[in-house]
Amino acid sequence: MIDLSGATWRKASRSSDQGNCVEVADDLAGVVGVRDSKDVAGPALLFGASQWRSFVETLKANRLA
């Protein structure tokens, strides 16, 4: 299991203030964590760094339609 206690979590810059956000920790070795901002003590999803990068690039290119 990966220790997330030292992770730096951040919300997307385009998140609203209504609390329905996800947070991302991309300062971990080889993985990116994603969690629900309303449940910071809850579980986090972990993605390989290259898979996360591919996902973000796909979103930026709007190829999920």
C-alpha positions as CSV (number, residue, x, y, z in Angstrom):
1,M,0.0,0.0,0.0
2,I,1.2,3.5,-0.8
3,D,1.5,6.0,2.1
4,L,-0.5,9.1,1.2
5,S,0.1,11.0,4.4
6,G,2.8,13.2,2.9
7,A,0.9,13.9,-0.3
8,T,0.1,17.5,-1.3
9,W,-3.5,17.6,-2.4
10,R,-5.0,20.3,-4.7
11,K,-8.3,21.1,-6.3
12,A,-8.6,22.0,-10.0
13,S,-8.2,25.7,-10.7
14,R,-11.7,25.7,-12.3
15,S,-13.4,24.1,-9.3
16,S,-16.4,25.9,-7.9
17,D,-16.8,26.7,-4.2
18,Q,-19.8,24.3,-3.8
19,G,-17.7,21.4,-2.5
20,N,-18.3,19.0,-5.3
21,C,-14.7,18.6,-6.3
22,V,-12.0,16.1,-6.6
23,E,-8.5,16.7,-5.4
24,V,-5.3,15.4,-7.0
25,A,-1.9,14.7,-5.5
26,D,0.8,14.5,-8.2
27,D,3.8,14.8,-6.0
28,L,4.0,11.0,-5.3
29,A,6.6,8.7,-6.7
30,G,5.2,7.2,-9.9
31,V,1.6,7.5,-9.1
32,V,-1.2,10.2,-8.9
33,G,-3.8,10.1,-6.2
34,V,-7.4,11.3,-6.7
35,R,-9.9,11.8,-3.8
36,D,-13.2,13.3,-3.0
37,S,-12.7,16.8,-1.5
38,K,-15.6,16.2,0.9
39,D,-14.1,13.1,2.4
40,V,-10.4,13.8,2.8
41,A,-10.0,10.9,5.2
42,G,-11.7,8.5,2.8
43,P,-10.2,6.3,0.1
44,A,-8.2,7.6,-2.8
45,L,-7.9,6.2,-6.3
46,L,-4.3,5.7,-7.6
47,F,-3.2,6.0,-11.2
48,G,0.1,5.4,-12.8
49,A,1.7,8.7,-13.7
50,S,1.8,7.9,-17.4
51,Q,-1.9,6.8,-17.4
52,W,-2.9,10.1,-15.6
53,R,-0.9,12.1,-18.1
54,S,-2.7,10.4,-21.0
55,F,-6.1,11.0,-19.3
56,V,-5.3,14.7,-18.8
57,E,-4.1,15.1,-22.4
58,T,-7.2,13.4,-23.7
59,L,-9.4,15.8,-21.7
60,K,-7.4,18.8,-22.9
61,A,-7.8,17.6,-26.5
62,N,-11.6,17.1,-25.9
63,R,-11.4,13.5,-27.2
64,L,-13.9,12.0,-24.7
65,A,-17.0,13.1,-26.6
